[in-house]
Every structure is written in C-alpha cells, then in structure tokens.
Amino acid sequence: MIKAHTEATDVLVLGGGAAGVIAAAAAARNGAKVLLVESQNCLGGSRTATGVDTFYGFFTPGEKPRKVVAGIPDEIVSRLQRENKLFERQNTYGAGTGLTYDVEALKIAYEDLVQNAGCQLLFHTTACHVEAADDRVNSIWLANKAGLTEVKTKYVVDTTGDADIVARAGGAFNGGSASEPNQSLSTIFFMGNVDLEKAKTVSHQRMVELMQEANKSGEFRLPREDGSYHRTPNPGVIQANMVRVKDIDATDPYSLTKAEIEGRKQVQQYVHFLKSKINGFESAFLISTSQYIGVRETRKIEGLYKLTEEDVTSGRHFPDAIACCGAPVEDHHPGEGTRWVYVADGGHYHIPYRALVPQRLKNVIVAGRCLSATHGAQASARNSAQAMAMGQAAGTAAAIAAAAGCDFAELDIGRLRRTLIEQQAIID
C-alpha cells in the first residue's frame, strides 16, 4: 500500500493561472485556510509561463469602451502601473483595449498577492489522484519531489484550465469533437533589438501579403498567414503570436509533446521570416519561446447552466451574474483565419454563477476557460480579465460555503453577489 503524507485545508485551489491566483487570494481574504498548488515554477499560467503578456477583457471593445472588470484584478493592474511595468494598447486587433505588462513583474505581483492574503503556496506539484464518493471530493493526492501528499479538503476550486479535477472526480465535461474541434495552440515568442519605428512602416495587411508570398516561394513554412506582434515595456523587445498548431488534444501528454516540438519549429520559421522580410527586424534576434505552449481550449465542464454563443452575442444578463464580459468571440479554429463575432451594440453579457458549478459534484467549483460553455461562448469568456473575475467569484464562494457548511449548488447567491460588490467587483 502506498503511504502518503497527509495535510488538511478548507479550500484547495488547483492551478495557479490567472483564475487560480485570484481565487486563492479571494478565499483567503474571506476567512478560509487556502492551499494553492501550481505545476510550474511561477504563478500566472498563460499570462506568464506561456508568454501572453497582455490582459484582455477589462474593457468592452469599440469607440466607447466600458470597464467591466475590477475588484482584485484591478489591484494587480494598479501595482504594475505604479511600477511602470504596464501600458494600455488601444483597440488591438478588434479585441478592445489591451493592458500589456512585463511578464517578470507579473510573476512577483501574483506571488505577493497570494502570500499577503495568507495562502500557502506550492510550486512544482501536480494533482495526480482524486478521492471522491457520493458526489463529493474528499481528498486530492499531490505528487512532487517529496513524493505523495494526500490533502484532505472541504472545498475544491478547479482552475487547472483543463478541468482536471472535475474529470478525475467523475464530473461531466465536453472535450471537443470532430464537428466542433477545440481551438488551435500557439507558441509565443519574444524578439529583441527590433527597430520599432522602422517596423511601424509595415502594416499588418502588408505583413500578411508578405507571408503569403513567402509561402508561395517555398522558402518558408508559415502555417498561419496572419498573427501579430507588439511592443513590450522593454525597449526594442516585441512579443509575437503567430504560431498555429492544430488538431491537438492538449489533455493527451503525447499529443501535447508533439505540439511543443512543432510549435518551436514554427517559431524558427517565423523568426526567419520577420528578419528577412519585415523592416526593422534585420538585426533582431530570438530571446525566448514560451515555457509551455499556449492552450486555448480543452475540457469544458457540464455545469448547472451552459453559457451559449447566443448569450454572448445578444448581451444576455442573468440574475446570478458574478462577472461581466464584452469581449468578442475570438475563435482560433484549425483553419487559416480567426472567427470574430461581437456582442450586440458594443455591450456586455453576464457570466452566471451556475456556469462555474459542475453537475453532481457538491464541493467543487471551477473558474477560467473550463467553465460550462459552448465552443463559441468559451471563445469569448476565456479572456484573462474574465478568468480573474471568475476566480474572485469562485474563491469568494468557496470561503462562504466553508463558513456556512453548504454545497456550492446551495450557496446563497445574494450573499455572494453582495460580497463581490463590497470588494469592488463589477458584476452587472
């Protein structure tokens, strides 16, 4: 029989990405004993380790942007602004105002947030097994260099992005299908010594035309004849999102390994293209590729409510709203282009609490891109600001549930909403 060290906590948060960081801080601030577990060596997930250096979703797009996310996420933005590590990029590629930050500064800001809130933090650790009975998770086994640790917990916040805990506990989920495949993956990369003034002379449309010509010449293999790059807070440094790796099941480690290898190969092609064909990149060099490939979509839970693309595009409001979103549907499908669909009249929609609560599992809640949503709706709600807003709601709900001794499906929604408003969240 395998022996494991045993620990206990009120709330166990699995996954230290944008959603998990805010969830852990919210739960701890509202009185719960919290353990936050992350498999990488830093917090932030796609916001840091994957190299996605811009928050989207804080504002609605369009000529009159409205701020729709605040609360704890705002504290992170304010800190980075004070440190001169963040700036606004207006209406970037139709997604609305982006907040571009220094990745290394965000890592520290996230760590300070959870530690100052009183959370216990554990890096280099993976949830490898779930003990569940009668629709309740009783403990989760963690694996790391010390061996195995069984954590007995009252409530679980699944912010793994892939709904790993829900899946291992027997919860229902949608993992994509042949008729509606998950979005493609991207390896982010950074380049230095770029002459940004010269680079401005080449429009995005002209860059696309040059990519098309480059592929026709046979000298290059550029799977995505599109993509973008932008300046960063560091002089002469750009971040590029051009790679497209399709037909990958990112919950299959063999498939994911294949994607990592392919993504890095594509980066070399795009770097070669930029240096050869785009003014301002002649003396540029590759600084780094992302710590791991960017995954947009895998499992989505079957929750008490499933958010639909119609809900998104019509700007639907819900009585149990816990977050707002005005971001368009941004579907990086396996084809050549990207599908964009906008919320009607430049408005916003609500993310309902029920979309975070899995069917049948009594003491598990999710936040982030694995919420209960259709493919199209998830392509909007997965934005980083919404992931953080969902995290604040899920963490707050976990603390309230722990104090009341109730299941997530029985939670007092009015109390949750009042608490979120008191703590500066925007929910309507």
C-alpha positions as CSV (number, residue, x, y, z in Angstrom):
1,M,0.0,0.0,0.0
2,I,1.3,3.5,-0.9
3,K,1.9,5.7,2.0
4,A,1.5,9.4,1.7
5,H,2.0,12.4,4.0
6,T,-1.4,13.9,4.9
7,E,-2.4,17.6,5.2
8,A,-5.8,19.3,5.6
9,T,-7.2,22.6,4.4
10,D,-10.5,24.4,4.0
11,V,-10.1,25.3,0.3
12,L,-7.7,23.7,-2.1
13,V,-7.1,25.6,-5.3
14,L,-5.6,23.6,-8.1
15,G,-3.8,25.7,-10.8
16,G,-2.1,29.0,-10.3
17,G,-3.0,30.7,-13.5
18,A,-5.0,34.0,-13.8
19,A,-8.1,32.4,-12.3
20,G,-6.4,30.4,-9.6
21,V,-4.3,33.2,-8.2
22,I,-7.3,35.5,-7.7
23,A,-9.5,32.6,-6.4
24,A,-6.9,31.7,-3.8
25,A,-6.5,35.3,-2.7
26,A,-10.3,35.9,-2.5
27,A,-10.9,32.7,-0.5
28,A,-8.1,33.6,2.0
29,R,-9.2,37.2,2.4
30,N,-12.7,36.0,3.2
31,G,-11.5,33.8,6.0
32,A,-10.7,30.4,4.6
33,K,-7.5,28.4,5.0
34,V,-6.2,28.0,1.5
35,L,-3.6,25.9,-0.3
36,L,-2.7,26.9,-3.9
37,V,-1.0,24.3,-6.0
38,E,0.8,25.0,-9.3
39,S,2.7,22.6,-11.5
40,Q,5.1,25.2,-12.9
41,N,7.7,27.3,-11.2
42,C,5.7,30.5,-11.2
43,L,2.2,31.9,-10.9
44,G,0.3,33.3,-13.9
45,G,-0.1,30.3,-16.2
46,S,-0.7,31.5,-19.8
47,R,-0.2,35.1,-18.5
48,T,3.5,34.4,-17.6
49,A,4.8,30.9,-18.4
50,T,3.1,30.9,-21.8
51,G,4.2,34.4,-22.6
52,V,0.8,36.0,-23.2
53,D,1.8,39.4,-21.9
54,T,-1.5,41.3,-22.3
55,F,-4.7,41.3,-20.3
56,Y,-7.8,41.5,-22.5
57,G,-11.4,41.8,-21.3
58,F,-11.1,44.6,-18.8
59,F,-12.9,46.9,-21.3
60,T,-15.6,46.4,-24.0
61,P,-14.2,47.0,-27.5
62,G,-15.5,49.8,-29.7
63,E,-15.4,53.6,-29.8
64,K,-16.8,54.0,-26.3
65,P,-15.1,51.3,-24.2
66,R,-16.7,50.5,-20.8
67,K,-14.7,49.0,-17.9
68,V,-16.4,45.6,-17.0
69,V,-13.8,44.0,-14.6
70,A,-12.4,45.5,-11.4
71,G,-12.0,44.1,-7.8
72,I,-8.9,42.1,-7.0
73,P,-7.7,42.0,-10.7
74,D,-7.6,45.8,-10.6
75,E,-5.1,45.7,-7.7
76,I,-2.7,43.8,-10.0
77,V,-3.1,46.3,-12.8
78,S,-2.7,49.2,-10.4
79,R,0.5,47.8,-9.0
80,L,2.1,47.2,-12.4
81,Q,1.1,50.7,-13.5
82,R,2.8,52.2,-10.4
83,E,5.9,50.2,-11.2
84,N,5.8,51.4,-14.8
85,K,5.5,47.8,-15.9
86,L,2.2,48.1,-17.8
87,F,0.7,50.3,-20.5
88,E,-2.5,50.4,-22.5
89,R,-2.8,49.4,-26.1
90,Q,-6.0,50.8,-27.7
91,N,-8.4,48.6,-29.6
92,T,-5.8,45.9,-30.5
93,Y,-6.9,43.7,-33.4
94,G,-10.6,44.3,-32.7
95,A,-10.4,42.8,-29.2
96,G,-10.6,46.2,-27.4
97,T,-8.1,47.9,-25.1
98,G,-5.3,45.6,-24.1
99,L,-3.1,46.0,-21.0
100,T,0.4,44.9,-21.9
101,Y,2.8,44.2,-18.9
102,D,6.2,42.9,-18.1
103,V,5.9,39.2,-17.5
104,E,8.6,39.0,-14.8
105,A,6.9,41.8,-12.9
106,L,3.6,40.0,-13.0
107,K,5.1,36.8,-11.6
108,I,6.2,38.7,-8.5
109,A,2.9,40.7,-8.2
110,Y,0.9,37.5,-8.2
111,E,3.2,35.8,-5.6
112,D,2.9,38.8,-3.3
113,L,-0.9,38.9,-3.7
114,V,-1.5,35.3,-2.6
115,Q,1.2,35.3,0.2
116,N,0.0,38.6,1.6
117,A,-3.6,37.1,1.7
118,G,-2.3,34.3,3.8
119,C,-2.3,31.5,1.3
120,Q,0.0,28.5,1.4
121,L,1.7,28.2,-2.0
122,L,3.2,25.1,-3.5
123,F,5.1,25.0,-6.9
124,H,6.4,22.0,-8.9
125,T,3.4,20.0,-7.8
126,T,0.7,18.1,-9.7
127,A,-2.7,16.7,-8.6
128,C,-2.3,13.1,-9.6
129,H,-5.3,11.4,-8.0
130,V,-8.8,12.4,-6.6
131,E,-10.6,10.5,-3.9
132,A,-14.3,11.1,-4.3
133,A,-17.5,9.4,-3.0
134,D,-21.2,10.4,-3.1
135,D,-20.5,13.2,-5.5
136,R,-18.0,14.8,-3.1
137,V,-14.3,15.2,-3.4
138,N,-12.8,14.2,0.0
139,S,-9.1,14.4,-0.8
140,I,-6.6,15.0,-3.6
141,W,-3.2,13.4,-3.9
142,L,-0.4,15.6,-4.9
143,A,2.9,14.5,-6.4
144,N,6.2,16.3,-6.2
145,K,9.9,15.8,-5.4
146,A,8.9,14.8,-1.8
147,G,6.7,12.0,-3.0
148,L,2.9,11.9,-2.4
149,T,0.8,14.1,-0.2
150,E,-2.9,13.5,0.5
151,V,-4.7,16.8,1.0
152,K,-8.0,16.4,2.8
153,T,-10.1,19.4,1.8
154,K,-13.6,20.6,2.4
155,Y,-13.9,22.5,-0.9
156,V,-12.0,22.4,-4.2
157,V,-11.5,25.2,-6.8
158,D,-10.5,23.7,-10.1
159,T,-8.6,26.3,-12.0
160,T,-6.4,23.9,-13.9
161,G,-7.7,25.2,-17.2
162,D,-8.4,21.6,-18.3
163,A,-11.0,20.8,-15.6
164,D,-8.6,18.0,-14.4
165,I,-10.2,17.7,-11.0
166,V,-13.7,17.6,-12.3
167,A,-12.8,14.9,-14.9
168,R,-10.9,12.8,-12.3
169,A,-13.8,13.1,-9.8
170,G,-16.2,11.7,-12.4
171,G,-17.8,15.0,-13.4
172,A,-19.3,15.5,-16.8
173,F,-17.5,17.6,-19.4
174,N,-17.3,18.4,-23.1
175,G,-13.8,17.8,-24.6
176,G,-14.5,18.9,-28.1
177,S,-15.5,16.8,-31.2
178,A,-14.7,16.3,-34.8
179,S,-17.6,18.5,-35.8
180,E,-16.5,21.2,-33.4
181,P,-12.8,20.9,-32.7
182,N,-11.0,22.7,-29.9
183,Q,-9.1,25.9,-30.8
184,S,-5.6,25.6,-32.1
185,L,-2.5,26.1,-29.9
186,S,0.2,28.8,-30.1
187,T,3.8,29.1,-29.0
188,I,4.5,32.7,-28.1
189,F,8.0,34.1,-28.7
190,F,9.9,37.3,-27.8
191,M,12.5,39.0,-30.0
192,G,15.0,41.7,-29.1
193,N,16.9,44.5,-30.9
194,V,13.9,45.4,-33.1
195,D,13.8,48.9,-34.6
196,L,10.2,49.6,-33.7
197,E,10.0,52.8,-35.6
198,K,11.0,51.1,-38.9
199,A,8.7,48.2,-38.1
200,K,5.8,50.6,-38.0
201,T,6.1,51.3,-41.7
202,V,4.9,47.8,-42.5
203,S,1.1,47.5,-42.0
204,H,-0.5,44.3,-40.7
205,Q,-2.1,43.8,-44.1
206,R,1.2,44.1,-45.8
207,M,2.8,41.6,-43.4
208,V,0.0,39.1,-44.3
209,E,0.7,39.7,-48.0
210,L,4.4,39.1,-47.4
211,M,3.6,35.9,-45.5
212,Q,1.6,34.6,-48.5
213,E,4.4,35.4,-50.9
214,A,6.9,33.7,-48.6
215,N,4.9,30.5,-48.5
216,K,4.5,30.5,-52.3
217,S,8.2,30.9,-52.8
218,G,8.8,27.6,-51.0
219,E,11.5,29.1,-48.8
220,F,9.2,29.3,-45.7
221,R,6.6,27.1,-44.0
222,L,4.2,29.5,-42.3
223,P,1.1,27.6,-41.2
224,R,-0.7,30.8,-40.2
225,E,-0.6,33.6,-42.7
226,D,-1.7,36.1,-40.1
227,G,-0.9,36.6,-36.4
228,S,0.6,39.7,-34.8
229,Y,3.4,41.2,-32.8
230,H,3.5,44.1,-30.4
231,R,5.9,46.2,-28.4
232,T,6.5,45.4,-24.7
233,P,7.5,47.6,-21.7
234,N,11.1,46.8,-22.6
235,P,12.9,48.9,-25.3
236,G,13.4,47.1,-28.6
237,V,11.6,43.9,-27.5
238,I,8.5,42.6,-29.1
239,Q,6.1,39.7,-28.3
240,A,4.8,37.7,-31.3
241,N,1.7,35.4,-31.5
242,M,1.9,33.8,-34.9
243,V,2.3,30.1,-34.4
244,R,-0.7,27.8,-35.1
245,V,-0.6,24.1,-34.1
246,K,-3.9,22.4,-34.9
247,D,-5.6,19.1,-34.3
248,I,-4.1,18.6,-30.8
249,D,-5.7,17.2,-27.7
250,A,-3.9,19.1,-25.0
251,T,-5.1,16.7,-22.3
252,D,-3.2,13.9,-24.0
253,P,0.5,14.2,-23.0
254,Y,1.8,12.5,-26.2
255,S,-0.3,14.9,-28.3
256,L,0.9,17.8,-26.2
257,T,4.5,16.8,-26.6
258,K,4.1,16.7,-30.3
259,A,2.6,20.2,-30.2
260,E,5.5,21.6,-28.2
261,I,8.0,20.3,-30.7
262,E,6.0,21.6,-33.7
263,G,5.5,25.0,-32.0
264,R,9.2,25.6,-31.5
265,K,9.9,24.6,-35.2
266,Q,7.3,27.1,-36.4
267,V,8.8,29.8,-34.2
268,Q,12.1,29.4,-36.1
269,Q,10.3,29.9,-39.4
270,Y,8.5,33.0,-38.3
271,V,11.7,34.5,-36.8
272,H,13.4,33.8,-40.1
273,F,10.5,35.4,-42.0
274,L,10.5,38.6,-39.8
275,K,14.3,39.1,-40.1
276,S,14.2,38.5,-43.8
277,K,11.0,40.3,-44.9
278,I,10.0,43.0,-42.3
279,N,11.7,46.3,-42.0
280,G,13.1,46.9,-38.5
281,F,13.8,43.2,-37.8
282,E,17.1,43.0,-39.8
283,S,19.3,42.9,-36.6
284,A,16.7,41.4,-34.3
285,F,17.2,38.0,-32.5
286,L,15.1,35.5,-30.8
287,I,15.1,36.0,-27.0
288,S,12.9,33.1,-25.9
289,T,9.9,30.9,-26.6
290,S,7.2,30.3,-24.1
291,Q,7.8,28.0,-21.2
292,Y,5.0,25.9,-22.5
293,I,2.7,26.1,-25.5
294,G,-0.4,28.2,-25.2
295,V,-3.6,26.2,-24.9
296,R,-6.9,28.0,-25.6
297,E,-9.5,25.2,-25.1
298,T,-9.7,21.6,-23.8
299,R,-12.4,20.3,-21.5
300,K,-15.4,22.5,-20.6
301,I,-17.5,21.3,-17.7
302,E,-21.2,20.4,-17.9
303,G,-22.4,22.9,-15.3
304,L,-25.8,23.9,-13.8
305,Y,-26.0,26.3,-16.8
306,K,-24.2,26.3,-20.1
307,L,-23.3,29.7,-21.5
308,T,-24.1,29.9,-25.2
309,E,-22.8,31.9,-28.1
310,E,-26.2,33.5,-28.4
311,D,-26.0,34.6,-24.7
312,V,-22.7,36.2,-25.6
313,T,-23.6,38.0,-28.8
314,S,-27.0,39.1,-27.6
315,G,-25.5,40.6,-24.4
316,R,-27.7,38.4,-22.1
317,H,-27.9,39.3,-18.4
318,F,-28.5,36.8,-15.6
319,P,-29.9,37.2,-12.0
320,D,-26.9,35.1,-10.7
321,A,-24.3,37.1,-12.5
322,I,-20.8,37.0,-10.9
323,A,-18.8,38.6,-13.8
324,C,-19.2,40.7,-16.9
325,C,-17.6,40.3,-20.4
326,G,-17.7,42.4,-23.5
327,A,-15.0,40.6,-25.4
328,P,-15.9,39.2,-28.9
329,V,-15.9,35.6,-29.8
330,E,-12.3,35.0,-31.0
331,D,-12.2,31.5,-32.4
332,H,-8.8,30.3,-33.5
333,H,-10.2,27.4,-35.4
334,P,-8.0,24.8,-37.2
335,G,-8.4,26.7,-40.5
336,E,-6.3,29.6,-41.8
337,G,-8.2,32.5,-40.3
338,T,-9.8,33.5,-37.0
339,R,-13.5,33.9,-36.5
340,W,-14.6,37.1,-34.8
341,V,-18.2,37.8,-33.6
342,Y,-19.0,40.8,-31.4
343,V,-21.5,41.5,-28.6
344,A,-24.5,43.4,-29.9
345,D,-24.4,47.2,-29.7
346,G,-20.9,47.2,-28.1
347,G,-22.4,45.9,-24.9
348,H,-21.6,43.2,-22.5
349,Y,-23.0,40.0,-21.1
350,H,-23.1,38.3,-17.7
351,I,-21.3,35.1,-16.7
352,P,-23.7,33.3,-14.4
353,Y,-22.6,31.6,-11.2
354,R,-24.2,28.4,-12.3
355,A,-21.7,28.1,-15.2
356,L,-19.0,27.6,-12.6
357,V,-20.7,24.8,-10.7
358,P,-20.4,21.3,-12.1
359,Q,-23.3,19.0,-12.3
360,R,-23.4,16.4,-9.5
361,L,-20.1,17.4,-7.7
362,K,-21.2,19.1,-4.5
363,N,-18.0,20.7,-3.2
364,V,-16.2,21.6,-6.5
365,I,-16.3,24.9,-8.4
366,V,-14.3,26.0,-11.4
367,A,-13.0,29.3,-12.8
368,G,-11.3,30.2,-16.1
369,R,-11.5,28.7,-19.5
370,C,-13.0,25.4,-18.4
371,L,-16.3,27.0,-17.4
372,S,-19.6,25.5,-18.6
373,A,-19.9,27.0,-22.1
374,T,-20.4,26.1,-25.7
375,H,-17.4,26.3,-28.0
376,G,-18.4,29.8,-29.3
377,A,-19.1,31.2,-25.9
378,Q,-15.9,29.9,-24.4
379,A,-14.0,31.7,-27.2
380,S,-15.2,35.0,-25.6
381,A,-15.3,34.2,-21.9
382,R,-11.8,32.7,-21.8
383,N,-10.1,36.2,-21.8
384,S,-7.7,36.8,-18.9
385,A,-9.8,39.6,-17.2
386,Q,-12.8,37.3,-17.1
387,A,-10.7,34.4,-15.8
388,M,-9.6,36.6,-12.9
389,A,-13.1,37.8,-12.3
390,M,-14.4,34.3,-12.3
391,G,-11.6,33.4,-9.9
392,Q,-12.6,36.1,-7.4
393,A,-16.2,34.8,-7.6
394,A,-15.2,31.1,-7.2
395,G,-12.8,31.8,-4.3
396,T,-15.3,34.0,-2.5
397,A,-18.0,31.3,-3.0
398,A,-15.6,28.7,-1.5
399,A,-15.0,30.8,1.6
400,I,-18.7,31.5,2.1
401,A,-19.5,27.8,1.6
402,A,-16.8,26.8,4.0
403,A,-18.2,29.1,6.7
404,A,-21.8,28.0,6.1
405,G,-21.0,24.3,5.6
406,C,-23.1,24.2,2.4
407,D,-22.7,22.8,-1.1
408,F,-21.9,25.1,-4.0
409,A,-25.3,24.5,-5.6
410,E,-27.0,25.6,-2.4
411,L,-24.9,28.7,-1.9
412,D,-26.7,32.0,-1.0
413,I,-26.3,33.8,-4.4
414,G,-27.4,37.1,-2.9
415,R,-24.8,37.0,-0.2
416,L,-22.1,36.1,-2.8
417,R,-23.1,39.0,-5.1
418,R,-23.2,41.4,-2.2
419,T,-19.8,40.3,-1.0
420,L,-18.3,40.7,-4.5
421,I,-19.8,44.2,-4.9
422,E,-18.4,45.2,-1.4
423,Q,-15.0,44.0,-2.6
424,Q,-15.2,46.2,-5.7
425,A,-16.0,43.6,-8.3
426,I,-18.2,44.6,-11.3
427,I,-21.0,42.1,-11.7
428,D,-23.8,44.0,-13.5
